[in-house]
Amino acid sequence: MYRFFSLRHLILDIKNNLQFGRAKALIFGITIGLLLILCVGGWGWKKKEALFLLYHMYRTPSSWVVDQIKEDLAPFELQGITQEALRSTMQASSPLGLTYRYRYVAGSLYRQGEPHPSGRSCLFEKMVKRVAKARELPHLDFVICMMDGVPESYVPDRFWVMADFRLQAPLLAWAKKKGAPYVLLVPDVLATKEMSWHLDLRRIQEAARATPWEKKQAVAFWRGTASDGEYTVSNYQHKPRYILSTLAKEHPQLVDAG
């Protein structure tokens, strides 16, 4: 059966369809908004951090980050990074502990070196796997040192530096001394969600913002434990943490440490 429309009826029909379309779009928008609220608020902090990680994984990195990476990799631009160089750098560094070689292939992570009792390697692996869930990672092959900094005061200086540069590979680390060659900085796993330090840092930053700079005390503040290597009768007086604690006793008006 055919229906015949006048021009007036046709205009009214179009208006009704448009209004229905707007209503559907409004309902769709409200639904998506409610889902986002549930995801960010109702589903807890894990979903919040997942969205936060996803955002930062796909955003354009700051120019200073890109410039620093280019500068650190510049020595390897001509010869590249060979398998032999990775093996040699790992062999020179591994006897000191807390140095590992990792390979990430087809979604699986492989480690060369036994896990340290501190659990840092396990935390690092957990972080890599978490990042891999947010974004597909390429094939990776690298050597990383998980000391607090490279080099620490209790290890030989430049222990990772090869006499023959053809056998040199970059060493990933969380911190390094100024001028340490061939060391590329990566995020400290102890400051990620795998540990609670990121929460401590957040509280410190909130407290720092709450007190104006001009109202702060001119006192160096530090808290920690004697975890910077083995302490013995012959070496404890040379340990930075012991020295700092001693200065706090001698000059409490300048240093608050313990």
Buried (B, 14 or more C-beta within 10 A) or exposed (E): EEEEEEEEEEEEEEEEEEEEEEEEEEEEEEEEEEEEEEBBEEEEEEBEBBBBBEEEEEEEEEEEEEEEEEEBEEEBEEEEBBEEBBBBBBBBBBEBBBBBBBBBEEEEBEBBBEEBEEEBBBBBBBBBBBBBEBEEBEEEBBBBBBBBBBBBBBBEEEBBBBEEEEBBBBBBBBEBEEEBEBBBBEEBBBBBBBBEBBEEEEEEEEEEEEEEEEEEEEEEEEEEEEEBBEBEEEEEEEBEBBEBBEBBEEEEEEBEBE
